[in-house]
Structures are given as structure tokens and as C-alpha cells.
Amino acid sequence: MKRLIPALVVTALLAAAPTVSKTGFDAERLTRARTRMEALATKGEIPGAVMLLARRGQIVFHEAVGYQDLETRKPMQKDSIFQIMSMTKP
């Protein structure tokens, strides 16, 4: 499974390459963003995350990592709903 995830990420980024280049995003930076998100989730610093980057009306990067529920080990989904508490405090 650990070998499958990087292969899927590379495949997804290659498939998105025309969109990435048209919008000015660097595919390597997007790969690093995904790797960083996975590392944070693996280390337990965050339970999970969803990242969506768009430019000029096109979604360039949309990934989910980790879990949306740690107790049940339910994987994070791209359309997971988050409860956001106070957004006025840093």
C-alpha cells in the first residue's frame, strides 16, 4: 500500500500536468504539498486534511489524506465536512 500511494500521486499529477502548466502551478511543488500533508497525518500531528487549489476557474490540486474519524479509522474524503469553531482567534 505504501508503494501504491506515491504511484497514484505521480499518475494523478501527470494526468493533471496540462492543467497545472496552464494555470502556472509547479507540479513538483504540488507533489511536495501532498507529501507534507501525508507526513503530518502519518506523524499524528493532524488527523487528516483536504487541500484544494484552484486558479483561473480550474481545480489544479484536490487531495485528501488521513482520517476524518480517528476512532473508527474512517478515511478522509475530498468532500468531507469539517466543523469549524471560532475563526476570529488565531
Secondary structure, DSSP 8 states (H G I E B T S, - for coil): -TTHHHHHHHHHHHHHHHHHHHHT--HHHHHHHHHHHHHHHHTTSSSEEEEEEEETTEEEEEEEEEEEETTTTEE--TT-------SS--
